[in-house]
Amino acid sequence: MTQRALPLPVRDGVGPSCVVLPAGDWPTVLDYFVHRFTAVTRPQWQARMGAGEVVDVHGVPITETRRFEEHLRIYYYRHLDSEPHVPFEEHVLFRDEHLLAVDKPHFLSISPVGKYVQQTLLVRLKRKLGIDELVPLHRIDRETAGVVLFSVQRASRGAYVQLFAERTIEKRYEAIVHRAADFAPPAMRRSRLEDDAHFMRMREVPGEPNSETHIEVLATRADWAHLSLSPVTGRRHQLRVHCHALGMPILNDAIYPVLRPEGTDDYARPLQLLAREVRFRDPLSGAERFFASQRSLVLPPR
């Protein structure tokens, strides 16, 4: 099935955002946008609409007098007055006409979210490489470094998405964790993960397991251990939650066991979790693909 082109072009590496108008009785689309996006003032939305930066699904500009219409799909550009600079660089590991493999640094989000737009891996790559159709095939946390795969073109994207759906891609991570006196991690952790009361966190709950991680100890020193972690499933925060639940939280984790306040990034103390390797058979060429991060984790001296 052919994917419809977006009604607004990629601009400075950023594609348009989309919102579907809900049921409601706002007089105009402008009134709804002022209600929905409280950080943007009415005059700012009027200026953006006047500049043609807000359009409907057919590319027709939304004027400030356009009547509100339930279920109408609206496209617009996000603006940030200021954005924190992430002082670390990504590295391209592989690129062909269908696939891109990148070594992501710590503290860099995959895609625009919250206070980050330009300082995200996707937007940086679109700007540097000029690939407007670039789409991440999977995600790792902003705090995690390592290998991330991207689809370069729409036509072949489905074949790579299917690899993840069928769990035929082997992913291996490494982590530095706290080691207690009775440290003896199991070879495998299976549990049920669900959203916690705080939207930032996940938690283990009783019930049928929906997550599985294989664990191997690579080295130990003093109060620390260097682990190899191979997730069979891809639940949000799976490795971080499994390590915490086993009494061996990952070094410098700002969410588990204690959630630190937002905006307290310490660039000198990155989360010691690395997406080390990705291995799979290419669905288009049949070639064996193997990509490894050039970054490394080191056990603390004590």
Secondary structure, DSSP 8 states (H G I E B T S, - for coil): ------SS--BTTB--EEEE--S---SBHHHHHHHH-TTS-HHHHHHHHHTT-EEETTS-B--TT-B--TT-EEEE----S---------EEEEE-SSEEEEEE-TT-BSS-BTTBSSSBHHHHHHHHH--TT-EESS---TT-EEEEEEE--GGGHHHHHHHHHTT--EEEEEEEEE--TT----SEEEEEEEE-SSTT-EEEESSS--EEEEEEEEEEETTEEEEEEEESS--TTHHHHHHHHTT--BTT-SSSSS---TT---TTS--SEEEEEEEEE-TTT--EEEEE-S--------
